[in-house]
Amino acid sequence: MASNAKFVDIMGFREYDEAIAKLLTVTIHPDKDDRSIAITVAPNLSGMQKEFATQDKMNPLRPKQKNIKDDKTIVYPASALTRLGWEFDVSRWTKVGYRKLNMTEEGNRIIQSKHPMPYEIQYQLDIVTKMRSTMNMIVRAIALKFVDREVWVPVYTGEVFGTKNVPVKLAFGGPQDQTDWEHDENKDVVFRMVFTFNMDVWLFPDVTSVPTVKKISMVSDDAVVSETTDEDVIDAMKRIENARLPENT
């Protein structure tokens, strides 16, 4: 028999990426005597962002590079957020049947799904600057967000599950210094610090909607012998169905 269930679109991991990137966006003021000067450092989700440099304007006689990427450079300060991986969190997992989540606006369908799968995602935040003082201000701004070790951030998961608050935890107690001190003497030192964070998330399974019970027909020998729309009878049938598939809200 063909299924009359309808599937509802749900979120993926991208919404979590955007939520933690927003949390780790900081604004610093390099000149403590002039607060009007502000620099906002927002993590890029696809690696360090590179912009076209101005070598041609500075040296028009410079030979053209064969690879256009050679004409790009990182604008400092900059940061990049990388999702390192995710691990199934058995401590938050439970095996339950289908859960009734909500009703459609028309009231004629029930939205349901299995229990979400719990995962712990690990993120790495890379920060690069040309000045040590700039790095110190960025590190301070990020560290102070985690005075209580973890921060709960709102994540919009879609119309079905709504907005959920998920925790972001600072790993290893602070940043790791990844500055390359054995640099080329012809190049300036680039300061690099790395933060690691853990985020407890939920991977939502497919959400379906099934029709609600509106009418019960009693069939005998392929013939309908009676029909009812009595609410008490329908509620009794619903209770029987719920006993067969326990509800977990």
C-alpha positions as CSV (number, residue, x, y, z in Angstrom):
1,M,0.0,0.0,0.0
2,A,1.4,3.4,-0.9
3,S,2.4,5.6,1.9
4,N,0.5,8.9,2.4
5,A,3.3,10.4,4.6
6,K,4.7,13.7,3.5
7,F,8.3,14.7,4.1
8,V,9.3,18.1,5.6
9,D,12.6,19.8,4.8
10,I,15.0,20.0,7.7
11,M,18.4,21.6,8.6
12,G,21.9,20.3,8.2
13,F,25.2,21.2,9.8
14,R,25.6,24.5,8.0
15,E,23.3,26.3,10.5
16,Y,25.6,25.3,13.4
17,D,28.7,26.5,11.4
18,E,27.0,29.9,11.0
19,A,26.0,30.1,14.6
20,I,29.4,29.5,16.0
21,A,31.0,31.8,13.4
22,K,28.7,34.6,14.6
23,L,29.7,33.9,18.2
24,L,33.4,34.1,17.4
25,T,33.1,37.4,15.5
26,V,34.9,40.1,17.5
27,T,35.4,43.9,17.2
28,I,38.6,45.4,18.4
29,H,39.8,49.0,18.9
30,P,43.6,49.3,18.0
31,D,43.8,52.9,19.3
32,K,42.7,52.9,22.9
33,D,42.5,56.7,22.8
34,D,40.2,56.7,19.7
35,R,37.3,54.3,20.1
36,S,35.9,55.4,16.7
37,I,38.6,53.2,15.0
38,A,37.2,49.7,15.0
39,I,38.2,46.5,13.2
40,T,35.7,43.6,13.0
41,V,37.3,40.2,12.6
42,A,34.7,37.6,11.4
43,P,35.7,34.0,10.8
44,N,35.6,32.8,7.2
45,L,34.1,29.3,6.8
46,S,36.1,28.4,3.7
47,G,39.6,29.1,4.8
48,M,41.5,32.3,5.1
49,Q,40.0,34.9,2.7
50,K,42.4,36.3,0.2
51,E,42.0,39.6,-1.7
52,F,43.6,40.9,-4.8
53,A,46.8,42.7,-3.9
54,T,48.1,45.9,-5.4
55,Q,51.5,44.9,-6.8
56,D,50.6,46.2,-10.2
57,K,50.0,49.7,-8.9
58,M,53.1,49.6,-6.8
59,N,55.3,48.2,-9.5
60,P,53.7,48.3,-13.0
61,L,56.8,46.7,-14.5
62,R,56.5,43.6,-12.4
63,P,56.1,40.5,-14.7
64,K,52.6,39.1,-14.7
65,Q,52.1,35.9,-12.7
66,K,50.9,32.9,-14.6
67,N,48.7,31.9,-11.7
68,I,46.1,34.5,-10.7
69,K,46.2,33.2,-7.1
70,D,49.7,34.7,-6.9
71,D,48.2,38.1,-7.1
72,K,46.1,37.5,-4.0
73,T,47.1,38.0,-0.4
74,I,45.5,37.7,3.1
75,V,44.3,41.0,4.6
76,Y,45.4,41.0,8.2
77,P,43.9,40.5,10.8
78,A,42.0,37.5,9.6
79,S,40.4,34.4,11.0
80,A,39.1,31.1,9.6
81,L,36.7,28.5,11.1
82,T,37.1,24.9,10.2
83,R,34.8,22.0,11.2
84,L,37.4,19.3,12.1
85,G,34.9,16.4,12.5
86,W,32.1,15.1,14.5
87,E,31.6,12.2,17.0
88,F,28.5,10.4,18.0
89,D,27.6,11.2,21.6
90,V,26.1,8.0,23.1
91,S,25.5,9.7,26.4
92,R,22.7,11.8,24.9
93,W,21.3,9.1,22.7
94,T,18.0,7.3,23.3
95,K,16.1,4.7,21.3
96,V,12.4,5.7,21.0
97,G,9.7,5.2,18.5
98,Y,8.1,8.0,16.5
99,R,7.4,11.2,18.4
100,K,4.4,13.4,17.7
101,L,5.9,16.9,17.4
102,N,3.1,19.1,16.3
103,M,0.0,19.6,14.2
104,T,-0.1,21.3,10.8
105,E,-1.9,24.7,10.8
106,E,-4.9,23.1,9.1
107,G,-5.1,20.5,11.9
108,N,-5.4,17.6,9.5
109,R,-1.9,16.2,9.7
110,I,0.5,15.2,12.5
111,I,4.2,16.1,12.2
112,Q,6.4,13.3,13.6
113,S,10.0,12.0,13.5
114,K,12.4,9.7,15.3
115,H,14.6,11.0,18.1
116,P,17.5,13.3,16.8
117,M,21.0,11.8,16.7
118,P,23.4,13.6,19.2
119,Y,26.8,14.6,17.9
120,E,29.8,16.5,19.3
121,I,31.4,18.7,16.6
122,Q,35.0,20.0,17.0
123,Y,35.9,23.3,15.5
124,Q,39.2,25.0,15.0
125,L,39.5,28.8,14.8
126,D,42.7,30.1,13.2
127,I,43.7,33.7,13.8
128,V,46.5,35.5,11.9
129,T,47.8,39.0,12.5
130,K,50.8,41.1,11.6
131,M,51.1,42.8,15.0
132,R,51.4,41.1,18.4
133,S,49.2,43.8,20.0
134,T,46.4,43.1,17.5
135,M,46.6,39.4,18.3
136,N,46.4,40.0,22.0
137,M,43.3,42.1,21.6
138,I,41.6,39.4,19.5
139,V,42.5,36.6,21.8
140,R,41.3,38.6,24.8
141,A,38.0,39.3,23.2
142,I,37.3,35.6,22.3
143,A,38.6,34.3,25.7
144,L,36.3,36.6,27.6
145,K,33.3,35.1,25.9
146,F,34.0,31.9,27.8
147,V,34.2,33.2,31.3
148,D,31.7,30.4,32.3
149,R,33.6,27.9,30.2
150,E,30.7,27.4,27.8
151,V,28.3,29.6,25.9
152,W,24.8,28.7,24.7
153,V,24.0,30.0,21.3
154,P,20.6,30.0,19.5
155,V,20.3,28.0,16.3
156,Y,17.3,28.2,14.1
157,T,16.6,24.6,13.0
158,G,13.6,25.2,10.8
159,E,9.8,25.5,11.2
160,V,9.4,22.1,12.8
161,F,11.9,22.2,15.7
162,G,12.2,26.0,16.0
163,T,15.1,27.7,17.7
164,K,17.3,25.5,19.9
165,N,20.1,26.7,22.3
166,V,23.2,24.6,22.0
167,P,26.4,24.8,24.1
168,V,29.8,25.8,22.7
169,K,32.7,24.8,25.0
170,L,36.3,26.0,24.9
171,A,38.7,23.1,24.6
172,F,42.2,22.8,26.1
173,G,41.6,25.9,28.3
174,G,42.8,28.4,25.7
175,P,44.6,29.1,22.4
176,Q,47.7,27.4,21.1
177,D,50.5,29.5,19.6
178,Q,51.2,28.3,16.1
179,T,53.5,31.1,15.0
180,D,56.3,30.1,12.8
181,W,59.4,31.6,14.4
182,E,61.8,30.0,11.9
183,H,60.6,32.3,9.1
184,D,62.3,33.5,6.0
185,E,64.4,36.5,6.8
186,N,63.0,38.2,3.7
187,K,59.4,37.9,5.1
188,D,57.7,39.5,8.0
189,V,56.6,37.4,11.0
190,V,52.9,36.5,10.9
191,F,51.4,35.7,14.3
192,R,49.1,32.8,14.4
193,M,46.9,31.5,17.3
194,V,44.5,28.5,17.2
195,F,41.5,28.0,19.4
196,T,39.6,24.7,19.6
197,F,35.9,24.4,20.5
198,N,33.4,21.6,21.0
199,M,29.7,22.0,20.2
200,D,26.9,19.7,21.2
201,V,24.5,19.4,18.3
202,W,21.6,17.3,17.1
203,L,21.4,15.7,13.7
204,F,17.7,15.7,12.9
205,P,16.2,12.7,11.0
206,D,13.6,13.0,8.3
207,V,10.4,14.7,9.5
208,T,7.1,13.4,8.1
209,S,3.5,14.3,8.4
210,V,0.7,11.8,8.5
211,P,-3.1,12.3,8.3
212,T,-5.0,12.6,11.5
213,V,-8.0,10.4,12.2
214,K,-11.2,12.0,11.1
215,K,-13.5,9.0,10.6
216,I,-13.6,5.4,11.5
217,S,-15.2,2.8,9.2
218,M,-16.1,-0.7,10.4
219,V,-15.5,-3.1,7.5
220,S,-16.8,-6.7,7.2
221,D,-16.4,-8.8,4.1
222,D,-15.1,-5.9,2.2
223,A,-18.2,-3.9,2.9
224,V,-18.6,-0.8,5.1
225,V,-21.1,-1.7,7.8
226,S,-20.8,1.4,9.9
227,E,-19.0,4.7,10.2
228,T,-18.5,7.1,13.0
229,T,-17.0,10.5,13.6
230,D,-17.7,10.4,17.3
231,E,-14.7,12.1,19.1
232,D,-14.8,9.7,22.0
233,V,-14.4,6.6,19.8
234,I,-11.7,8.3,17.7
235,D,-9.8,9.3,20.9
236,A,-10.1,5.7,22.1
237,M,-8.6,4.4,18.9
238,K,-5.8,7.0,19.1
239,R,-5.0,5.7,22.6
240,I,-4.8,2.2,21.3
241,E,-2.4,3.3,18.6
242,N,-0.3,5.2,21.1
243,A,0.0,2.2,23.3
244,R,1.3,0.2,20.3
245,L,3.8,3.0,19.4
246,P,4.7,4.8,22.7
247,E,4.7,8.5,22.4
248,N,7.8,10.4,23.5
249,T,7.6,14.1,23.3
